[in-house]
Amino acid sequence: MSYKIIVAETYLKKLKKFIKKHPEILERYVKTIEILEINPYHPSLRLYKLQGKLCEFHSISINMDYRVIIDFIIQDNEIIPVDIGTHDDVY
């Protein structure tokens, strides 16, 4: 089953800023998103549901330092990236 990634303009701005600041992450980010589209439950993504004020979202890992916050709408097979950055930046 394939999932659809829906990219909002607000996330695109955050992504461009993030990649400009961390160009070395671009290749790993692209690979992470490709895996996310195919199988969001893939172990390398370390998908988990957030708690507290972000309890409606999930998080995936680009690597051990960087995360992507996603709105994971299972019934529609849609994934909406919300934020990207370091653990401290996005939480």
Backbone as CSV, one residue per row, in Angstrom:
resi,resn,N_x,N_y,N_z,CA_x,CA_y,CA_z,C_x,C_y,C_z
1,MET,0.845,-1.174,0.000,0.000,0.000,0.000,0.894,1.241,0.000
2,SER,0.570,2.179,-0.833,1.324,3.410,-0.937,0.575,4.544,-0.237
3,TYR,1.318,5.444,0.353,0.749,6.594,1.042,1.031,7.856,0.242
4,LYS,0.181,8.823,0.394,0.319,10.082,-0.319,0.878,11.132,0.635
5,ILE,1.966,11.772,0.224,2.563,12.854,1.005,1.957,14.164,0.516
6,ILE,1.333,14.894,1.408,0.722,16.179,1.069,1.576,17.277,1.702
7,VAL,2.190,18.103,0.875,3.110,19.123,1.362,2.430,20.491,1.317
8,ALA,2.220,21.055,2.496,1.637,22.397,2.601,2.725,23.445,2.377
9,GLU,2.320,24.617,1.981,3.255,25.713,1.719,4.065,26.070,2.972
10,THR,3.431,26.026,4.135,4.140,26.360,5.379,5.266,25.365,5.658
11,TYR,5.014,24.087,5.397,6.058,23.082,5.590,7.166,23.258,4.548
12,LEU,6.799,23.555,3.322,7.787,23.736,2.266,8.771,24.847,2.623
13,LYS,8.280,25.918,3.212,9.159,27.020,3.647,10.111,26.541,4.733
14,LYS,9.602,25.785,5.697,10.450,25.246,6.770,11.488,24.301,6.201
15,LEU,11.072,23.462,5.242,11.984,22.504,4.629,13.111,23.218,3.885
16,LYS,12.777,24.232,3.094,13.802,24.979,2.349,14.811,25.620,3.289
17,LYS,14.323,26.195,4.362,15.195,26.826,5.361,16.086,25.774,6.024
18,PHE,15.504,24.626,6.355,16.247,23.547,6.991,17.344,23.018,6.071
19,ILE,17.008,22.752,4.811,17.988,22.211,3.852,19.088,23.223,3.569
20,LYS,18.748,24.496,3.526,19.763,25.529,3.307,20.762,25.536,4.465
21,LYS,20.261,25.326,5.675,21.103,25.316,6.868,21.865,23.995,7.019
22,HIS,21.269,22.892,6.526,21.865,21.554,6.673,21.884,20.822,5.329
23,PRO,22.637,21.303,4.335,22.627,20.669,3.006,23.108,19.222,3.022
24,GLU,23.887,18.848,4.005,24.402,17.481,4.086,23.298,16.459,4.386
25,ILE,22.145,16.923,4.822,21.029,16.047,5.182,20.101,15.775,3.991
26,LEU,20.219,16.535,2.916,19.271,16.443,1.797,19.111,15.009,1.279
27,GLU,20.201,14.328,1.006,20.108,12.979,0.450,19.387,12.031,1.427
28,ARG,19.718,12.118,2.688,19.068,11.261,3.697,17.590,11.629,3.848
29,TYR,17.272,12.928,3.762,15.880,13.371,3.848,15.054,12.779,2.704
30,VAL,15.577,12.853,1.493,14.875,12.322,0.315,14.622,10.823,0.487
31,LYS,15.635,10.095,0.937,15.481,8.661,1.158,14.420,8.383,2.233
32,THR,14.416,9.169,3.285,13.433,9.017,4.366,12.019,9.208,3.843
33,ILE,11.806,10.222,3.027,10.472,10.497,2.474,10.054,9.384,1.514
34,GLU,10.986,8.863,0.736,10.665,7.748,-0.163,10.210,6.519,0.629
35,ILE,10.911,6.225,1.704,10.522,5.099,2.555,9.166,5.369,3.192
36,LEU,8.949,6.589,3.644,7.687,6.980,4.276,6.502,6.752,3.347
37,GLU,6.655,7.068,2.077,5.579,6.874,1.101,5.238,5.396,0.899
38,ILE,6.242,4.571,0.943,6.041,3.139,0.710,5.565,2.428,1.969
39,ASN,6.240,2.702,3.086,5.919,2.006,4.331,6.252,2.889,5.537
40,PRO,5.285,3.641,6.035,5.563,4.519,7.180,5.918,3.756,8.459
41,TYR,5.686,2.458,8.461,6.015,1.641,9.633,7.405,1.007,9.545
42,HIS,8.166,1.368,8.519,9.507,0.816,8.352,10.339,1.158,9.595
43,PRO,11.058,0.173,10.141,11.799,0.399,11.386,12.814,1.548,11.339
44,SER,13.389,1.815,10.177,14.397,2.874,10.086,13.805,4.264,10.336
45,LEU,12.498,4.416,10.167,11.858,5.719,10.385,11.598,5.999,11.858
46,ARG,11.543,4.966,12.664,11.262,5.097,14.090,10.000,5.938,14.333
47,LEU,8.943,5.580,13.611,7.652,6.261,13.734,7.095,6.082,15.144
48,TYR,6.690,7.181,15.746,6.001,7.061,17.019,5.031,8.214,17.218
49,LYS,3.991,7.936,17.980,2.954,8.923,18.281,3.470,9.835,19.382
50,LEU,3.262,11.122,19.187,3.715,12.102,20.166,2.704,12.247,21.297
51,GLN,3.139,12.868,22.363,2.279,13.087,23.522,2.245,14.569,23.853
52,GLY,1.410,14.918,24.806,1.319,16.308,25.244,0.643,17.181,24.217
53,LYS,1.168,18.393,24.041,0.529,19.344,23.131,0.601,18.919,21.664
54,LEU,1.472,17.972,21.327,1.592,17.469,19.951,0.954,16.093,19.790
55,CYS,0.038,15.725,20.679,-0.512,14.362,20.714,-1.272,13.957,19.452
56,GLU,-1.645,14.898,18.618,-2.350,14.544,17.383,-1.383,14.209,16.244
57,PHE,-0.084,14.314,16.503,0.924,14.095,15.473,1.800,12.883,15.785
58,HIS,2.572,12.487,14.765,3.577,11.440,14.895,4.932,12.058,14.542
59,SER,5.982,11.344,14.844,7.322,11.790,14.500,8.048,10.661,13.779
60,ILE,8.881,11.032,12.819,9.790,10.083,12.184,11.192,10.668,12.265
61,SER,12.179,9.807,12.163,13.572,10.248,12.250,14.213,10.261,10.870
62,ILE,14.917,11.346,10.588,15.769,11.396,9.400,17.078,10.697,9.750
63,ASN,17.604,11.048,10.906,18.753,10.368,11.510,18.626,10.567,13.019
64,MET,19.656,10.318,13.771,19.546,10.410,15.227,19.380,11.858,15.705
65,ASP,19.740,12.834,14.878,19.662,14.240,15.282,18.428,14.977,14.775
66,TYR,17.883,14.568,13.645,16.822,15.335,13.001,15.534,14.536,12.872
67,ARG,14.418,15.226,13.077,13.095,14.620,13.067,12.167,15.385,12.112
68,VAL,11.116,14.682,11.689,10.031,15.305,10.940,8.753,14.998,11.710
69,ILE,7.995,16.033,12.022,6.690,15.863,12.652,5.680,15.695,11.520
70,ILE,4.837,14.662,11.624,3.865,14.420,10.561,2.466,14.267,11.138
71,ASP,1.497,14.645,10.340,0.100,14.358,10.620,-0.200,13.111,9.802
72,PHE,-0.398,12.008,10.470,-0.498,10.700,9.829,-1.964,10.289,9.834
73,ILE,-2.651,10.527,8.715,-4.076,10.247,8.604,-4.228,8.871,7.985
74,ILE,-4.386,7.889,8.825,-4.368,6.503,8.369,-5.552,6.167,7.464
75,GLN,-6.742,6.622,7.791,-7.913,6.216,7.010,-7.868,6.720,5.568
76,ASP,-7.194,7.801,5.313,-7.107,8.336,3.950,-5.765,8.031,3.287
77,ASN,-4.892,7.308,4.004,-3.545,7.008,3.500,-2.788,8.274,3.116
78,GLU,-2.968,9.309,3.919,-2.297,10.580,3.675,-1.334,10.896,4.814
79,ILE,-0.210,11.467,4.441,0.789,11.896,5.410,1.103,13.355,5.109
80,ILE,0.949,14.190,6.119,1.179,15.620,5.950,2.347,16.038,6.835
81,PRO,3.517,16.342,6.248,4.624,16.846,7.056,4.252,18.204,7.654
82,VAL,4.588,18.389,8.927,4.213,19.609,9.639,5.434,20.436,10.004
83,ASP,6.503,19.773,10.468,7.688,20.490,10.928,8.909,19.612,10.729
84,ILE,10.080,20.233,10.674,11.333,19.513,10.499,12.388,20.239,11.307
85,GLY,13.297,19.479,11.907,14.385,20.088,12.658,14.975,19.132,13.662
86,THR,15.789,19.682,14.567,16.357,18.872,15.625,15.274,18.513,16.622
87,HIS,15.574,17.581,17.476,14.630,17.154,18.509,14.129,18.369,19.299
88,ASP,15.042,19.214,19.740,14.644,20.383,20.536,13.869,21.416,19.729
89,ASP,14.168,21.530,18.444,13.465,22.502,17.583,12.008,22.142,17.365
90,VAL,11.720,20.879,17.116,10.375,20.492,16.733,9.466,20.140,17.906
91,TYR,10.058,19.841,19.072,9.238,19.521,20.228,9.158,20.725,21.077
